[in-house]
Amino acid sequence: MVRVKRGKTAHKRKKRLLKHVKGFRWGRKSKYKLAKDALRHAWTYAYRDRKTKKREFRKLWQTQISAACRKSGLNYSRFIYGLKQKDIDLDRKILANLARDHPEIFAKIIEKIKS
């Protein structure tokens, strides 16, 4: 059997991994073993927090909508129920944006729900 030298392949793999840890602190940016472990954690957190980010933003939008509804004497759950009854299909992101940036339009939506 022919001898296979793997220095080139191993070096390429290490360089590719070390390219991903650019900007990490201490030995985790230059030492292969530490970099590999740091990347495993970093990618795990990145995957997990992409899901968490959606959850956090939805919570923020709900709070903003609730605050805007309370000014008009309506609570959040009644507001959402009214939207569903009147077939107004706006998601929470859009509603929060309207409540924050265009309160006059949001007030019209609330009037439509109250009627």
Summary of the structure (lengths in Angstrom):
residues: 115
radius of gyration: 25.9
end to end distance: 85.7
largest distance: 85.7
contacts: 271
relative contact order: 0.08
helix: 78%
strand: 0%
